[in-house]
Amino acid sequence: MSDQLNHSFPRFAYKGKTLASRNVAVMPTSTISLAEHLSIFGTPEPYFNSIRHLKKVLDENELHGRGGAAFPLSQKLRGYESHIGEVVIIANGCEGEHLSHKDEVLIRRHPHLVLDGIAILGSALHAKAGYVHIKASQTSVQSVVKKALAERSPLNPFKIEVSTSAPGVGYIAGAETAVISAINRQGGLPVYLPDRPILRGVKKLPTLTANVETLAHLALLARFGSEWYSSVGTAEDSGTRLLTITLPDGSYTVVEVVAGSVFSEVFSALGVSPEQVSCGLLGGYYGQMVDAERLWSLRASHADLKKSGFSFGAGVVALAVGCPIDETAAVLRYLAGESSGQCGPCYLGLPELARAWTDLRPGKVNSSSISRVSGLCDEIAGRGACSMPDGAVLLARSSLSRFRAELLVHQSGRCGYPSSTGRLVPRQGAMVAR
């Protein structure tokens, strides 16, 4: 093992900003060149001589996907044995979610770890081709990957290209079928595929899509083994995780966190106390609104969050200072505007849910308006062509459940929070990194 990685943590944030916590590190944004990469991580190899060998190692380590659904990579690989030599690999770094920046920062910092992950996965599958898929607007990140590909051309066992989401496609651009549609030059919107991507995806070939952070973790696991990989974290959730933290002032930072760390330690390391925060959005736009006291007590662990009824989603933790009811309204309005308009629950249901939520403002809310929101959630849930409507419903239901006291305050015509809202959705001017 490289001397530089004799330590267990941090892993991605190597030589990053030091914080007053042994379990939290801020990700640097400067790019590590191929020469630096090889000096830190060593020379890449195929590592796995077969798909079965790869799946065995992944079964032992339970490497959960980092793109939002937390689907274990070992399960995602099921069925690909019968498609050896035909598969296309996609490293999905197209963060459609406005609040997520971890993939952008990871690619900018460690393009070669992501490319190693594609190469490792592709070698086991004897892949035909690979793609790194990035937002159309992230031209500087695209340049980083293209430069990295040029540096390492002799190392890649198959052709890897950079692809981008279609311009103008926003929140839904990162969905698996939208990514496949973009690479196939079919518009970049989520599409109905007659066959699952394992049978027909990019260029009608079997296609495997994995988040870029998942692939970077695969590269570390392959190089240094299960014992090293599980040397930090918990028995149920080993390793580390990248999180985009939106701070109370509206800026954001990307941190690497040891799995199982209590969020109070993460926020304390960033200089934020629960008194500064009204609520938090945990898991992003497919996540839930949480009061500050509850959020501070949770652990940054997939397993622990799942037991508590939460998830990481795309690795987003957004701290707000305004009214939770108003913050939810802003997110629901945003999601209604991001619909691809291809099914009724999105095209009709989400705008109606956003309108109904406006009747929960001070002086308007009553039992009838609350019932209307709850009824719409029941009508929309499980009926969308994709999971976007379900994400909006989860968000709405979580706010209705956790902020009943504030709804009663609104019913009296008042609001118990400052008027500063809307930091959880895109505004004029981009979010600023801290």
Order of alpha helices (4+ residues) and beta strands (2+ residues): beta-alpha-alpha-alpha-beta-alpha-alpha-beta-alpha-beta-alpha-beta-alpha-beta-beta-beta-alpha-beta-beta-alpha-beta-alpha-beta-alpha-alpha-alpha-alpha-alpha
